[in-house]
Amino acid sequence: MRAAPGAPELGTYAVDVRDGRVGRVMAYFGAYGYLRPVGGGREWDCPPADLRPAEPSEVLRARVRVRNAEGRLP
C-alpha cells in the first residue's frame, strides 16, 4: 500500500515521534507504517502521522548506539 501524503518513503529511515526511535520504513498496511530498528530486530508499527523523515545525524547516532551495544556483549 502507499503511504499517506508527506509520510516517509518505503526503504528510508524515519523517526517515530511518539518515542524518538529510528527505523527503516518497511511497509504501510492499513492505518500503520511498519519500521525495523537500525540494528535489525522486530518491526514495530506506527501511524504514518507520527512519522517524520530521519536526519542523517539521527541515523548515524542510532548506528553508533547499536555498535556500542554490540561491543559490550560477552
C-alpha positions as CSV (number, residue, x, y, z in Angstrom):
1,M,0.0,0.0,0.0
2,R,1.0,3.6,-0.4
3,A,1.8,5.9,2.4
4,A,-0.2,9.0,3.2
5,P,1.0,12.2,1.5
6,G,4.0,13.5,3.4
7,A,4.8,10.2,5.0
8,P,8.4,8.9,4.6
9,E,9.0,6.7,1.5
10,L,9.5,2.9,1.8
11,G,13.1,2.0,2.4
12,T,14.1,5.3,4.0
13,Y,14.8,6.0,7.7
14,A,12.1,7.6,9.8
15,V,11.7,8.7,13.4
16,D,8.7,7.6,15.4
17,V,7.9,10.9,17.1
18,R,6.0,9.2,19.9
19,D,9.2,7.9,21.4
20,G,12.1,9.0,19.2
21,R,13.0,5.6,17.8
22,V,14.7,5.5,14.4
23,G,13.9,2.8,11.9
24,R,13.7,1.9,8.3
25,V,10.2,2.1,6.8
26,M,9.4,-1.4,5.6
27,A,5.7,-1.2,4.7
28,Y,2.5,0.6,5.0
29,F,-0.6,-1.5,5.7
30,G,-4.0,-0.3,6.8
31,A,-3.6,2.6,9.2
32,Y,0.0,1.8,10.2
33,G,3.6,2.1,8.9
34,Y,6.0,-0.7,9.9
35,L,9.5,0.2,10.9
36,R,12.6,-2.1,11.5
37,P,15.2,-0.9,14.0
38,V,18.5,0.3,12.6
39,G,20.4,-2.7,14.0
40,G,17.8,-5.2,12.9
41,G,15.2,-6.9,15.0
42,R,11.5,-6.9,15.4
43,E,9.4,-4.4,13.5
44,W,7.0,-2.1,15.2
45,D,4.0,-0.2,13.9
46,C,3.3,3.5,13.9
47,P,0.6,5.7,12.5
48,P,2.0,7.5,9.4
49,A,1.0,10.8,11.0
50,D,3.5,10.1,13.8
51,L,6.5,9.5,11.4
52,R,8.9,12.0,10.1
53,P,12.0,11.5,7.9
54,A,15.1,10.9,9.9
55,E,18.0,13.3,9.6
56,P,21.4,11.8,8.6
57,S,22.7,12.6,12.1
58,E,19.9,10.7,13.8
59,V,20.5,7.6,11.7
60,L,24.3,7.8,12.5
61,R,23.6,8.2,16.2
62,A,21.3,5.1,16.1
63,R,24.0,3.1,14.2
64,V,26.6,4.1,16.8
65,R,24.3,3.1,19.6
66,V,24.0,-0.4,18.0
67,R,27.7,-0.7,17.6
68,N,28.4,0.3,21.1
69,A,25.9,-2.2,22.4
70,E,27.5,-5.0,20.3
71,G,30.9,-4.1,21.8
72,R,29.5,-4.8,25.3
73,L,28.3,-8.2,24.6
74,P,30.1,-11.1,26.3
